[in-house]
C-alpha cells in the first residue's frame, strides 16, 4: 500500500501529537464510528480548530487511500488505556473508515496491516483491537456479529502474510486448522518440515480441543 504522508504539526492543539518516541510492539485496529467520513476528512479533523479532543492515530485507511498523520515511531492517543497504557505507548494505530465501499476498504486495511506486520517481523498475535486495550466497542464494523468479522479480518491478514501458498489439496484442511474455532496452527510455513516443537504444539492444541467437547 502506498502511504500518503500528511503529518500533523507537533504544536497541534490538545496534545494530539505529543512527539514522544515510541518503539512499537503492537498494531491496533480501530474504525472511525463515522459513516460519512473519508480518510482525508479524518486527517483534516485532526487539525481542525473546532476539534477539542486529545485523540489521534497514526494511519487511516478508506476505499481509496492510506494517510499517515503521525510518524510510526511516535506515540498517538488512540487506545483509551491512559498515558502509560501499552496500547497508547507501544502500538501503531490504524483507523478504518466506515464510509465508501466497505469491501474495498477492508481489503486495503488487510493489506496495510499485513505490510506493517511483515515490515516489523511480527506475527499475527501483535494484531490487536482497540477493544483489547480498554474494552471499547471498537472497531465496531468488525464487531457486528459478535466479532466474527474480526476473526475473518485476522484470517485475511494471515493469508496476505503467507509467502508460500498452500497446495490446493491441503487447502481445506489448512482452512480448518487455522479457523478461529480450531486454531491448532497459525498456518505459517506450510511447506516447512515439521519440527518436534511444532508437532507437539499441534497435538497438544488438538488434545485440548477434544477436552472441551
Ligand atoms: Zn478505536
Boltz pocket constraint, residues with backbone or C-beta under 6 A from the ligand:
constraints:
  - pocket:
      binder: B
      contacts: [[A, 29], [A, 30], [A, 31], [A, 78], [A, 130], [A, 136], [A, 138], [A, 139]]
      max_distance: 6.0
